[in-house]
Amino acid sequence: MYIPKRYGQSKTDLCPFCKKNATTKSGQEIPVCYAHKASILPELTCFCGDYLELKDGKFGIYFKCTNCGNINLRKAMEMNPELGNEPKTEEKQEAEKPQKEDKKEITITSDEMDLHYI
């Protein structure tokens, strides 16, 4: 059964950090979601122990190993499972700001509202 391609389904980039649809590019020119725009991809290693060099091509980003050759993003992420943790960001994170006081919830009935406006 032949199912034709639909507009927008032929190539969808996924964010390497959260696996959502990528809508923008980070500083390293990696397609990421808006929440991870400031995140950077750390140095990845191959199974052979060599570092992977980030490349951008016609079909998206990929990595190049001097011993093993070209490796796609999915395989590189499988080789480095520690990336599932929190991503690093380019900006320095500020010290935790003191939280504002907890807001209290006040319930006012309609009878009380009528008394205030008389």
NORTAWO-V916702 format. One record per run of one state. SS is the DSSP state (A for helix, B for strand, O for the rest). FROM is the first residue (numbers start at 1). LEN is the number of residues. If there is no record, write none. Layout:
# NORTAWO-V916702
ss | from | len
SS | FROM | LEN
SS | FROM | LEN
This chain:
# NORTAWO-V916702
ss | from | len
O | 1 | 13
B | 14 | 1
O | 15 | 6
B | 21 | 1
O | 22 | 2
B | 24 | 2
O | 26 | 5
B | 31 | 2
O | 33 | 1
A | 34 | 3
O | 37 | 2
B | 39 | 2
O | 41 | 4
B | 45 | 1
O | 46 | 5
B | 51 | 1
O | 52 | 1
B | 53 | 5
O | 58 | 2
B | 60 | 6
O | 66 | 3
B | 69 | 4
A | 73 | 7
O | 80 | 1
A | 81 | 4
O | 85 | 3
B | 88 | 2
O | 90 | 20
A | 110 | 7
O | 117 | 2
